[in-house]
Amino acid sequence: MRSHFFDDKFRVNADFTFRNTDNNREQKRVPVPYSNFRGVTAYVGTTTNDLLADLRETRYWATNIYAEYENRFGDNHYLKAMAGYNYEQSTYNRVLLYSAMVLFSKTLVT
């Protein structure tokens, strides 16, 4: 956004930006049954039987505002000045949920 005042000698500029980022991950690991021979069942991944939820989010926003003054005085004088303000904020939140509960049990397989 830009505004002009006093015959374009005084200008005010402002902007705002934001970015929201979610990097969530969900993981389910269970032993997988397989068989090389009829009636013989083995399991791949017998050490992994868990659930993981990793919720990660970043919230960022920034704003800028500044003013400019520019003027000529006579034939040999020129003045230009600028003043402004900037604000930025970034927040990061993470929630990690892990459960080593039994998601797959050999006794439940029929």
N, C-alpha and C positions, 0 to 999 in steps of 0.2 A: 504494500500500500504506500502510495506516495502523495503528499500534499504540497502545494505551492502557495506561498504567500508573498505579499509586498513586491509585486512585479517579478516574481521568480527569484528574488534575492534570498529568501528564507525558505528552506525545504525541510520537510519532516518525512522520514522513511521508517517503516516498521514491518516486521515479518514474524511469523510464528510457524514452527514446524514440530512434528511429533512422529515417533516411530514406536510401534508396539511389536515385539518379537516374542513368539512362543516357540520354544525348542523342547517339546515334550517327547518322552520316550516311554513305551510300555513293552515289557518283556515277560514272556511266559516260557519257562523251560520245564520240560517233563521228559522222563525216560520214554523212549520209543521202542515198542516191541518189534522184533523181527525173528525170522526163522529160516535156517538153512536146511533143516530137515523136518519132515512131518512129525508133529507132536513135541518138538523141542523148540521152546521159545526163549530167546535171549533178549536183553535190553541194551540199547545204546543210550548213553547219557545217564547212567545210574547215579552219578554224583550230583546231577542237577535236577532239582525238583522244587522250583521256587517261582515267585512272582515279584516283579520289580516295576514300580511306577516312578518315573523321574520327571517331575513337573518343573520346568524352568521358563521364566518369563522376564523380559527386559522392557521397561517403559522409559522412553526418552522424550524429552521435549525441550525446546529452546525458543527464546524470543529475543529479538533485537529491535532497538529503537534508537535512531540517531537523527540529529538535526544538523543542517548545513546553513551557513550564512556566507554569502558571496556578494561583494559590491566593489565598484570602481569609484574612486574619488578623484575628480579632475582627470588630467591626462596621464599622470605618472604614478598614481596610487591605486593599489589593488589589495583587497583584504578578503581572506577566506578562512573560515573557522568551522570546526566540526566538534561536536560533543555527542556522546551516545552511551548506551547501556546495553549489556548483554547478560542474559541469565540462561543457564543450562542445568538440567536435572536428569539424572539417570538412576533408576532403581532396578535392582536385580533381586528376584525372589526365587528360591528353590525349595521344593518339598520333595524329599526322597522317601518313598515308601517301599519297604522290602519285607517280604514274608517268606519264610522257609517252610511254610505249611505243606502238607502233602497234597499236591494237585492231582497226582496219579498214583493209584495203589494197585498192586498186583492182585490183591484180594478182591477188588471190585471188577476185575476183568472176567467176563463170562464167555 
